[in-house]
Amino acid sequence: MSNRAVLEVIALDAEDAVAAQAGGADRLELVTDMAADGLTPSRETFAAVRSAVDIPLRVMLRAADGFAAGDVDQLVDRAHELREAGADEFVLGFLDEDGHPDLVAVERLVTELDGCRWTFHRAIDRAADRDTLRKRLADLPGLDTYLTAGSPSGVDDGIPTLLTEASRTDEPGYEAQILVGGGLGLHHLPRLRAAGVDAFHIGGAARPAGWSAPVDAAAVREWREALDA
């Protein structure tokens, strides 16, 4: 089995997807509206991206900025549309007003996903208790990844938490892969890799010219080479 680390890149459209794959991305996270930190893309955008690249593609299920689920019926409808269009991997995660996982919303979506693999995203970094959240979600079908910076403020502050969680992967609630993202820099990689972290997520780092410009294949390639070194 290869120990090649997973590199996931945020894509907004087919142009991004092609550049990310050319640079060596293993997987895409497909979103729209990064001003709201990433919302559910249209079915048309998904179809265009899916036909442009052949690497795995995780589609965001999120209706509004923040970590409240909002209109769950609408999210379920969007998930249904995307599944009909061929989506088979997803990203989601919701908290209630007390910072606990919104199990009603999550379970309704997971039921609609019907076994598809999915990532619980950075809502974990805003949770009242990370350990409790992991244990409450542990038995949900399809959950195989947590996207986390270890801290609401980013990887710089989250490193101790990430290193601790990476050492607990044989414990209940910790079996899902840790996908590190949120203020992740190349300088963080040696410590995380040494601790056994093997999945990394970049957004702005793949766009040196900013979010108004497309993914830069050369920027992605720099991360690929750093992870493979």
Backbone as CSV, one residue per row, in Angstrom:
resi,resn,N_x,N_y,N_z,CA_x,CA_y,CA_z,C_x,C_y,C_z
1,MET,0.833,-1.192,0.000,0.000,0.000,0.000,0.872,1.248,0.000
2,SER,0.541,2.209,-0.848,1.330,3.432,-0.963,1.133,4.304,0.264
3,ASN,2.206,5.010,0.673,2.036,5.971,1.758,1.945,7.392,1.196
4,ARG,1.631,7.500,-0.087,1.443,8.810,-0.712,0.331,9.570,0.019
5,ALA,0.617,10.793,0.392,-0.379,11.603,1.078,-1.433,12.096,0.092
6,VAL,-2.663,12.216,0.595,-3.759,12.757,-0.202,-3.659,14.279,-0.227
7,LEU,-3.764,14.859,-1.410,-3.829,16.307,-1.568,-5.181,16.660,-2.180
8,GLU,-6.015,17.342,-1.386,-7.334,17.776,-1.833,-7.293,19.282,-2.088
9,VAL,-7.847,19.695,-3.213,-7.826,21.106,-3.610,-9.256,21.598,-3.820
10,ILE,-9.560,22.796,-3.312,-10.874,23.393,-3.547,-10.980,23.821,-5.008
11,ALA,-12.067,23.422,-5.648,-12.360,23.840,-7.027,-13.721,24.519,-7.057
12,LEU,-13.805,25.578,-7.854,-15.069,26.291,-8.048,-15.708,25.975,-9.388
13,ASP,-14.900,25.463,-10.334,-15.410,25.219,-11.684,-14.486,24.245,-12.409
14,ALA,-14.810,23.974,-13.658,-14.045,22.981,-14.421,-12.613,23.442,-14.679
15,GLU,-12.414,24.749,-14.893,-11.056,25.260,-15.120,-10.174,24.969,-13.905
16,ASP,-10.713,25.245,-12.708,-9.971,24.925,-11.481,-9.659,23.437,-11.408
17,ALA,-10.652,22.628,-11.727,-10.503,21.186,-11.595,-9.393,20.652,-12.491
18,VAL,-9.353,21.127,-13.722,-8.333,20.685,-14.675,-6.939,21.088,-14.184
19,ALA,-6.811,22.328,-13.694,-5.516,22.801,-13.199,-5.085,22.022,-11.960
20,ALA,-6.038,21.755,-11.063,-5.700,21.025,-9.844,-5.228,19.612,-10.173
21,GLN,-5.934,18.950,-11.075,-5.525,17.597,-11.455,-4.159,17.626,-12.140
22,ALA,-3.938,18.615,-12.996,-2.645,18.721,-13.694,-1.504,18.937,-12.705
23,GLY,-1.798,19.630,-11.606,-0.762,19.885,-10.606,-0.503,18.730,-9.665
24,GLY,-1.355,17.717,-9.704,-1.130,16.535,-8.883,-2.119,16.344,-7.753
25,ALA,-3.247,17.068,-7.770,-4.271,16.849,-6.744,-4.830,15.437,-6.854
26,ASP,-5.109,14.848,-5.700,-5.723,13.518,-5.662,-7.242,13.585,-5.643
27,ARG,-7.763,14.717,-5.127,-9.202,14.841,-4.942,-9.558,16.318,-4.944
28,LEU,-10.786,16.608,-5.311,-11.291,17.977,-5.295,-12.395,18.107,-4.259
29,GLU,-12.486,19.297,-3.654,-13.675,19.682,-2.912,-14.369,20.745,-3.751
30,LEU,-15.568,20.429,-4.227,-16.291,21.324,-5.132,-17.272,22.176,-4.334
31,VAL,-17.086,23.496,-4.421,-17.946,24.445,-3.712,-18.265,25.614,-4.639
32,THR,-19.172,26.464,-4.168,-19.376,27.766,-4.783,-19.328,28.807,-3.677
33,ASP,-19.128,30.063,-4.021,-19.239,31.202,-3.103,-18.275,31.107,-1.925
34,MET,-16.982,31.313,-2.205,-16.018,31.278,-1.110,-16.136,32.482,-0.181
35,ALA,-16.841,33.529,-0.599,-17.094,34.642,0.322,-17.899,34.163,1.528
36,ALA,-18.689,33.113,1.333,-19.451,32.498,2.422,-18.778,31.219,2.900
37,ASP,-17.477,31.069,2.563,-16.676,29.942,3.026,-17.084,28.619,2.390
38,GLY,-17.768,28.688,1.225,-18.040,27.475,0.455,-19.429,26.928,0.639
39,LEU,-20.251,27.037,-0.415,-21.625,26.551,-0.388,-21.827,25.489,-1.473
40,THR,-23.043,24.912,-1.517,-23.324,23.850,-2.480,-23.300,24.388,-3.906
41,PRO,-22.537,23.757,-4.795,-22.512,24.184,-6.194,-23.776,23.726,-6.923
42,SER,-23.974,24.285,-8.097,-25.125,23.878,-8.916,-24.871,22.502,-9.524
43,ARG,-25.967,21.864,-9.879,-25.885,20.576,-10.577,-25.094,20.725,-11.876
44,GLU,-25.293,21.867,-12.568,-24.605,22.105,-13.843,-23.096,22.202,-13.645
45,THR,-22.693,22.911,-12.566,-21.259,23.023,-12.284,-20.676,21.656,-11.966
46,PHE,-21.391,20.890,-11.139,-20.915,19.543,-10.836,-20.716,18.744,-12.126
47,ALA,-21.705,18.782,-13.008,-21.635,17.986,-14.235,-20.443,18.404,-15.090
48,ALA,-20.196,19.725,-15.160,-19.071,20.222,-15.960,-17.743,19.766,-15.378
49,VAL,-17.620,19.827,-14.053,-16.377,19.411,-13.399,-16.186,17.905,-13.528
50,ARG,-17.270,17.168,-13.322,-17.169,15.707,-13.378,-16.734,15.239,-14.764
51,SER,-17.178,15.944,-15.808,-16.791,15.532,-17.164,-15.396,16.027,-17.540
52,ALA,-14.846,16.984,-16.754,-13.543,17.562,-17.091,-12.376,16.803,-16.487
53,VAL,-12.611,16.118,-15.373,-11.523,15.414,-14.676,-12.009,14.033,-14.221
54,ASP,-11.032,13.167,-13.900,-11.408,11.821,-13.483,-10.967,11.496,-12.060
55,ILE,-10.477,12.502,-11.311,-10.111,12.251,-9.913,-11.351,12.367,-9.030
56,PRO,-11.315,11.787,-7.826,-12.464,11.874,-6.926,-12.846,13.322,-6.618
57,LEU,-14.109,13.486,-6.319,-14.709,14.816,-6.224,-15.706,14.800,-5.074
58,ARG,-15.445,15.595,-4.046,-16.376,15.695,-2.915,-17.143,17.011,-3.028
59,VAL,-18.460,16.924,-2.948,-19.330,18.076,-3.201,-19.876,18.610,-1.879
60,MET,-19.742,19.932,-1.678,-20.209,20.568,-0.455,-21.732,20.587,-0.387
61,LEU,-22.257,20.243,0.798,-23.686,20.399,1.091,-23.795,21.421,2.216
62,ARG,-24.049,22.671,1.839,-24.082,23.773,2.805,-24.841,24.922,2.168
63,ALA,-25.846,25.437,2.884,-26.760,26.419,2.282,-26.423,27.860,2.638
64,ALA,-25.653,28.082,3.706,-25.377,29.448,4.151,-24.090,29.475,4.956
65,ASP,-23.494,30.655,5.046,-22.298,30.827,5.860,-22.599,30.451,7.311
66,GLY,-21.595,29.997,8.020,-21.794,29.572,9.398,-21.979,28.070,9.491
67,PHE,-22.348,27.590,10.667,-22.382,26.140,10.902,-23.769,25.624,11.254
68,ALA,-24.788,26.495,11.152,-26.172,26.041,11.316,-26.639,25.417,10.006
69,ALA,-27.480,24.372,10.118,-27.912,23.663,8.911,-28.852,24.501,8.049
70,GLY,-29.664,25.350,8.687,-30.633,26.119,7.908,-31.754,25.217,7.409
71,ASP,-32.130,25.400,6.144,-33.258,24.671,5.562,-32.821,23.259,5.167
72,VAL,-33.089,22.305,6.045,-32.611,20.935,5.810,-33.339,20.300,4.633
73,ASP,-34.627,20.621,4.467,-35.365,20.088,3.310,-34.685,20.482,2.009
74,GLN,-34.260,21.740,1.939,-33.590,22.218,0.722,-32.269,21.473,0.516
75,LEU,-31.516,21.276,1.591,-30.252,20.548,1.478,-30.469,19.113,1.011
76,VAL,-31.504,18.479,1.542,-31.809,17.105,1.123,-32.155,17.082,-0.369
77,ASP,-32.921,18.066,-0.820,-33.260,18.151,-2.247,-32.005,18.327,-3.097
78,ARG,-31.097,19.192,-2.637,-29.854,19.416,-3.399,-29.004,18.147,-3.442
79,ALA,-28.946,17.457,-2.314,-28.191,16.205,-2.283,-28.793,15.194,-3.260
80,HIS,-30.114,15.135,-3.296,-30.803,14.218,-4.204,-30.477,14.556,-5.661
81,GLU,-30.548,15.843,-6.009,-30.225,16.286,-7.384,-28.789,15.919,-7.757
82,LEU,-27.867,16.186,-6.842,-26.457,15.932,-7.129,-26.182,14.432,-7.263
83,ARG,-26.828,13.649,-6.432,-26.669,12.196,-6.564,-27.207,11.723,-7.912
84,GLU,-28.349,12.245,-8.322,-28.904,11.884,-9.633,-27.952,12.260,-10.756
85,ALA,-27.200,13.358,-10.556,-26.241,13.815,-11.573,-24.940,13.018,-11.533
86,GLY,-24.794,12.135,-10.527,-23.615,11.273,-10.460,-22.671,11.534,-9.313
87,ALA,-22.964,12.511,-8.470,-22.089,12.759,-7.320,-22.132,11.569,-6.373
88,ASP,-20.958,11.165,-5.874,-20.921,10.002,-4.987,-20.036,10.208,-3.764
89,GLU,-19.531,11.444,-3.570,-18.774,11.790,-2.361,-19.172,13.214,-1.977
90,PHE,-19.257,13.474,-0.668,-19.806,14.749,-0.211,-19.032,15.299,0.986
91,VAL,-19.331,16.569,1.302,-18.758,17.272,2.448,-19.914,17.963,3.165
92,LEU,-20.017,17.781,4.477,-21.088,18.436,5.232,-20.699,18.495,6.699
93,GLY,-21.482,19.231,7.479,-21.226,19.292,8.917,-21.957,20.450,9.547
94,PHE,-22.765,20.179,10.560,-23.586,21.229,11.168,-23.562,21.105,12.685
95,LEU,-23.611,22.274,13.329,-23.668,22.355,14.780,-24.969,23.023,15.199
96,ASP,-25.445,22.673,16.392,-26.579,23.417,16.939,-26.053,24.659,17.658
97,GLU,-26.961,25.438,18.264,-26.534,26.721,18.833,-25.632,26.544,20.053
98,ASP,-25.591,25.345,20.617,-24.712,25.077,21.755,-23.365,24.487,21.345
99,GLY,-23.146,24.353,20.030,-21.875,23.824,19.555,-21.789,22.310,19.545
100,HIS,-22.939,21.649,19.659,-22.980,20.190,19.546,-23.356,19.816,18.111
101,PRO,-23.009,18.610,17.674,-23.379,18.238,16.306,-24.899,18.239,16.138
102,ASP,-25.367,18.799,15.035,-26.804,18.801,14.726,-27.129,17.458,14.089
103,LEU,-27.412,16.488,14.955,-27.591,15.115,14.478,-28.831,14.967,13.604
104,VAL,-29.862,15.770,13.866,-31.069,15.673,13.038,-30.731,16.016,11.591
105,ALA,-30.047,17.143,11.388,-29.697,17.568,10.028,-28.709,16.592,9.386
106,VAL,-27.671,16.231,10.132,-26.646,15.343,9.575,-27.244,13.989,9.204
107,GLU,-28.072,13.427,10.100,-28.624,12.103,9.820,-29.593,12.123,8.639
108,ARG,-30.340,13.219,8.481,-31.234,13.295,7.319,-30.438,13.300,6.023
109,LEU,-29.352,14.053,5.999,-28.533,14.084,4.779,-27.841,12.743,4.551
110,VAL,-27.322,12.156,5.604,-26.628,10.874,5.460,-27.581,9.800,4.939
111,THR,-28.838,9.862,5.375,-29.841,8.929,4.852,-30.015,9.124,3.350
112,GLU,-30.061,10.386,2.914,-30.196,10.684,1.479,-28.962,10.213,0.715
113,LEU,-27.792,10.296,1.327,-26.548,9.906,0.650,-26.448,8.388,0.485
114,ASP,-27.146,7.640,1.347,-27.323,6.206,1.139,-25.999,5.467,0.961
115,GLY,-25.061,5.723,1.867,-23.809,4.986,1.838,-22.658,5.685,1.152
116,CYS,-22.900,6.823,0.504,-21.796,7.579,-0.101,-20.803,8.000,0.986
117,ARG,-19.553,8.089,0.597,-18.526,8.545,1.535,-18.601,10.062,1.693
118,TRP,-18.300,10.535,2.911,-18.390,11.983,3.141,-17.419,12.440,4.219
119,THR,-17.111,13.722,4.143,-16.239,14.428,5.079,-17.086,15.284,6.011
120,PHE,-16.810,15.220,7.314,-17.358,16.217,8.242,-16.381,17.377,8.250
121,HIS,-16.838,18.558,7.842,-15.895,19.653,7.603,-15.573,20.426,8.880
122,ARG,-15.042,21.626,8.700,-14.422,22.352,9.807,-15.379,22.793,10.906
123,ALA,-16.648,22.440,10.814,-17.530,22.643,11.975,-16.929,21.995,13.226
124,ILE,-16.143,20.927,13.058,-15.522,20.301,14.235,-14.653,21.292,14.999
125,ASP,-14.060,22.261,14.273,-13.178,23.223,14.929,-13.948,24.249,15.760
126,ARG,-15.261,24.302,15.589,-16.115,25.206,16.378,-16.945,24.433,17.399
127,ALA,-16.738,23.146,17.499,-17.564,22.328,18.384,-17.259,22.630,19.848
128,ALA,-18.289,22.470,20.682,-18.110,22.654,22.122,-17.131,21.621,22.676
129,ASP,-17.143,20.423,22.110,-16.277,19.339,22.582,-15.979,18.417,21.409
130,ARG,-14.759,18.471,20.919,-14.381,17.696,19.726,-14.522,16.199,19.958
131,ASP,-14.090,15.754,21.135,-14.111,14.326,21.420,-15.549,13.805,21.435
132,THR,-16.434,14.551,22.087,-17.843,14.146,22.129,-18.443,14.126,20.736
133,LEU,-18.121,15.141,19.944,-18.640,15.187,18.571,-18.218,13.936,17.801
134,ARG,-16.945,13.599,17.871,-16.458,12.427,17.132,-17.184,11.155,17.574
135,LYS,-17.388,11.018,18.876,-18.023,9.798,19.362,-19.499,9.740,18.981
136,ARG,-20.152,10.894,18.912,-21.565,10.898,18.550,-21.772,10.632,17.054
137,LEU,-20.768,10.970,16.259,-20.883,10.755,14.809,-20.294,9.418,14.357
138,ALA,-19.620,8.722,15.259,-18.762,7.593,14.870,-19.487,6.507,14.078
139,ASP,-20.762,6.285,14.368,-21.456,5.165,13.730,-22.227,5.561,12.473
140,LEU,-22.099,6.814,12.040,-22.851,7.233,10.855,-22.238,6.611,9.599
141,PRO,-23.066,6.013,8.736,-22.522,5.378,7.532,-21.880,6.392,6.601
142,GLY,-20.729,6.010,6.051,-20.072,6.814,5.029,-19.065,7.824,5.537
143,LEU,-19.112,8.164,6.836,-18.181,9.169,7.374,-16.774,8.586,7.395
144,ASP,-15.888,9.129,6.575,-14.527,8.584,6.547,-13.440,9.642,6.727
145,THR,-13.822,10.923,6.885,-12.845,12.005,6.919,-13.335,13.145,7.804
146,TYR,-12.403,13.750,8.549,-12.660,15.035,9.214,-11.717,16.076,8.628
147,LEU,-12.301,17.145,8.050,-11.506,18.296,7.622,-11.359,19.202,8.828
148,THR,-10.127,19.421,9.268,-9.903,20.181,10.493,-8.572,20.908,10.463
149,ALA,-8.572,22.084,11.114,-7.321,22.809,11.350,-6.848,22.596,12.780
150,GLY,-7.675,21.912,13.583,-7.347,21.718,14.981,-7.757,22.878,15.869
151,SER,-8.160,23.983,15.246,-8.506,25.206,15.978,-9.378,26.068,15.078
152,PRO,-10.290,26.865,15.642,-11.082,27.781,14.799,-10.215,28.784,14.051
153,SER,-9.048,29.108,14.620,-8.207,30.160,14.033,-7.194,29.638,13.021
154,GLY,-7.115,28.314,12.847,-6.223,27.789,11.823,-5.162,26.847,12.363
155,VAL,-4.394,26.316,11.428,-3.429,25.247,11.749,-2.334,25.725,12.695
156,ASP,-1.902,26.980,12.592,-0.853,27.463,13.504,-1.206,27.161,14.955
157,ASP,-2.447,27.473,15.332,-2.880,27.248,16.709,-3.355,25.812,16.940
158,GLY,-3.704,25.115,15.861,-4.291,23.793,15.996,-3.329,22.632,16.014
159,ILE,-2.050,22.892,15.754,-1.069,21.795,15.641,-1.108,20.846,16.848
160,PRO,-1.112,21.342,18.097,-1.117,20.393,19.220,-2.322,19.460,19.190
161,THR,-3.495,19.999,18.872,-4.703,19.177,18.791,-4.590,18.165,17.664
162,LEU,-4.093,18.600,16.504,-3.952,17.692,15.363,-2.992,16.552,15.684
163,LEU,-1.879,16.863,16.354,-0.903,15.829,16.682,-1.490,14.833,17.674
164,THR,-2.267,15.334,18.649,-2.907,14.456,19.621,-3.908,13.533,18.941
165,GLU,-4.769,14.121,18.089,-5.789,13.307,17.431,-5.168,12.294,16.482
166,ALA,-4.071,12.652,15.853,-3.398,11.721,14.940,-2.840,10.519,15.690
167,SER,-2.601,10.681,16.982,-2.048,9.572,17.776,-3.147,8.657,18.320
168,ARG,-4.439,9.001,18.032,-5.554,8.266,18.650,-6.358,7.466,17.622
169,THR,-5.789,7.212,16.444,-6.596,6.678,15.341,-7.134,5.267,15.587
170,ASP,-6.657,4.597,16.639,-7.208,3.270,16.929,-8.303,3.334,17.991
171,GLU,-8.704,4.547,18.392,-9.750,4.694,19.407,-11.106,4.929,18.753
172,PRO,-12.196,4.539,19.428,-13.533,4.802,18.887,-13.749,6.301,18.643
173,GLY,-14.259,6.605,17.455,-14.491,7.996,17.091,-13.331,8.639,16.357
174,TYR,-12.190,7.963,16.318,-10.990,8.543,15.698,-10.539,7.760,14.461
175,GLU,-11.380,6.834,13.989,-10.967,5.999,12.858,-10.948,6.770,11.542
176,ALA,-11.784,7.808,11.427,-11.849,8.572,10.173,-10.524,9.289,9.924
177,GLN,-10.197,9.445,8.654,-8.950,10.103,8.273,-8.988,11.586,8.654
178,ILE,-7.869,12.088,9.168,-7.721,13.518,9.435,-7.234,14.181,8.150
179,LEU,-8.025,15.138,7.656,-7.681,15.929,6.472,-7.399,17.336,6.982
180,VAL,-6.136,17.749,6.970,-5.768,19.025,7.582,-5.929,20.160,6.579
181,GLY,-6.686,21.176,6.971,-6.860,22.356,6.130,-7.373,23.512,6.954
182,GLY,-7.071,24.725,6.491,-7.476,25.938,7.188,-6.238,26.668,7.679
183,GLY,-5.695,27.537,6.827,-4.456,28.214,7.201,-3.244,27.300,7.164
184,LEU,-3.342,26.221,6.383,-2.236,25.263,6.259,-1.137,25.853,5.392
185,GLY,0.107,25.755,5.885,1.261,26.207,5.112,2.229,25.072,4.848
186,LEU,3.066,25.238,3.838,4.060,24.201,3.536,4.944,23.905,4.751
187,HIS,5.206,24.939,5.574,6.090,24.757,6.732,5.475,23.846,7.792
188,HIS,4.150,23.636,7.731,3.510,22.742,8.699,3.701,21.259,8.342
189,LEU,4.012,20.981,7.086,3.947,19.601,6.612,4.899,18.641,7.329
190,PRO,6.159,19.016,7.591,7.055,18.023,8.198,6.544,17.483,9.538
191,ARG,6.065,18.356,10.418,5.580,17.880,11.725,4.347,17.009,11.570
192,LEU,3.434,17.422,10.696,2.201,16.665,10.524,2.477,15.297,9.892
193,ARG,3.342,15.290,8.894,3.678,14.014,8.244,4.371,13.075,9.233
194,ALA,5.266,13.645,10.052,5.989,12.822,11.029,5.035,12.195,12.038
195,ALA,3.902,12.871,12.281,2.909,12.364,13.232,1.941,11.375,12.581
196,GLY,2.116,11.145,11.286,1.276,10.176,10.602,0.092,10.769,9.861
197,VAL,-0.042,12.094,9.867,-1.123,12.723,9.097,-0.831,12.523,7.613
198,ASP,-1.856,12.082,6.867,-1.599,11.712,5.473,-2.631,12.288,4.499
199,ALA,-3.283,13.394,4.905,-4.236,14.034,3.996,-4.269,15.529,4.266
200,PHE,-4.233,16.305,3.187,-4.069,17.757,3.290,-4.980,18.451,2.287
201,HIS,-5.500,19.609,2.705,-6.546,20.328,1.967,-6.100,21.767,1.786
202,ILE,-6.080,22.234,0.533,-5.680,23.623,0.275,-6.725,24.342,-0.579
203,GLY,-6.857,25.622,-0.297,-7.765,26.485,-1.056,-7.003,27.669,-1.594
204,GLY,-6.828,28.664,-0.743,-6.078,29.854,-1.148,-4.645,29.560,-1.559
205,ALA,-4.042,28.539,-0.955,-2.652,28.200,-1.291,-2.493,27.748,-2.734
206,ALA,-3.598,27.313,-3.351,-3.561,26.896,-4.754,-3.838,28.059,-5.703
207,ARG,-4.026,29.260,-5.126,-4.378,30.444,-5.916,-3.530,31.630,-5.472
208,PRO,-2.279,31.676,-5.915,-1.400,32.767,-5.497,-1.950,34.149,-5.867
209,ALA,-2.792,34.226,-6.892,-3.345,35.518,-7.324,-4.677,35.833,-6.647
210,GLY,-5.091,34.973,-5.679,-6.330,35.257,-4.954,-7.519,34.490,-5.500
211,TRP,-8.643,34.598,-4.776,-9.829,33.813,-5.108,-10.503,34.257,-6.396
212,SER,-10.174,35.458,-6.879,-10.763,35.899,-8.151,-10.057,35.264,-9.343
213,ALA,-8.930,34.608,-9.091,-8.165,33.942,-10.156,-8.323,32.429,-10.018
214,PRO,-8.107,31.689,-11.100,-8.273,30.235,-11.035,-7.152,29.542,-10.274
215,VAL,-7.367,28.269,-9.994,-6.311,27.430,-9.431,-5.101,27.462,-10.352
216,ASP,-3.921,27.531,-9.745,-2.651,27.561,-10.468,-2.014,26.174,-10.366
217,ALA,-1.882,25.512,-11.498,-1.340,24.149,-11.486,0.059,24.106,-10.878
218,ALA,0.852,25.149,-11.107,2.220,25.168,-10.567,2.208,25.245,-9.043
219,ALA,1.247,26.001,-8.479,1.132,26.091,-7.018,0.739,24.735,-6.440
220,VAL,-0.190,24.049,-7.095,-0.584,22.717,-6.637,0.608,21.759,-6.722
221,ARG,1.364,21.877,-7.812,2.518,20.986,-8.001,3.554,21.189,-6.898
222,GLU,3.729,22.425,-6.415,4.671,22.686,-5.324,4.255,21.895,-4.062
223,TRP,2.963,21.860,-3.795,2.460,21.083,-2.649,2.618,19.583,-2.886
224,ARG,2.336,19.148,-4.096,2.480,17.727,-4.415,3.928,17.283,-4.191
225,GLU,4.858,18.108,-4.665,6.276,17.745,-4.542,6.729,17.767,-3.074
226,ALA,6.194,18.734,-2.309,6.551,18.802,-0.883,6.028,17.563,-0.146
227,LEU,4.819,17.121,-0.496,4.246,15.953,0.167,4.953,14.663,-0.250
228,ASP,5.459,14.639,-1.465,6.118,13.435,-1.970,7.603,13.363,-1.591
229,ALA,8.119,14.482,-1.083,9.570,14.546,-0.807,9.947,13.569,0.324
